[in-house]
Each structure stands twice: as structure tokens, then as C-alpha cells.
Amino acid sequence: MRKANRQVGSTLDDFLSEEGLLEEARAVAIKEAVAVQVQKAMETEKISKVEMARRMKTSRAALDRFLAPGNASVTLQTLSRAARAIGRDLRIELV
């Protein structure tokens, strides 16, 4: 009888760390998670992109960059403005 194949090799985190990409990958993942939450709230509350940009006091192009997958170059200020624009608070914690 054949045994189940146990974990072979390293984890994805190990691989990304070895390649020097772990922190960037985490930053992209966090930003994308927040962007998805903002998009869902916009849909639920029927907030257009034009209205969202106005609430954030930014341009529609800047909002599109914020919502774009893979674009991790976003500031804490932008994240905070997006949260406030949908009536939420941004909470960041170290774990």
C-alpha cells in the first residue's frame, strides 16, 4: 500500500523569501484585499467611481490605479481616504 505524499520542497513563502520577493508579494496581497473590500462596498452602496473619487478628493485615474490589481504603490493616506469614503475605518496591526 502506498503512503500519501507528504509535503515536498519548500513553502511558497520560503520560495518568495529566497527570491527576495516576499515583502512585495505581501504588500500586493494586502492592497488587493483592501481594494476588493472597497469595490464590494461601492457596489453594495451603489457608489460610482466618479462619486468615489470625489469623496476621496482625488482623480478618477488615481482611483482606477488604486483599484487596479497588482499595483501595490499605494500610500496609507490613500487607503485611509478610501476607507473613510465608504464610511469605514482603516485598521493596521502588527501580528
Protein Blocks (a to p, Z undefined) as FASTA:
>chain_A
ZZddddehjdfklmmmmnopmmmmmmmmmmmmmmmmmmmmmmmnopafklmmmmnopafk
lmmmmmpghiabbcfklmmmmmmmnopacddddZZ
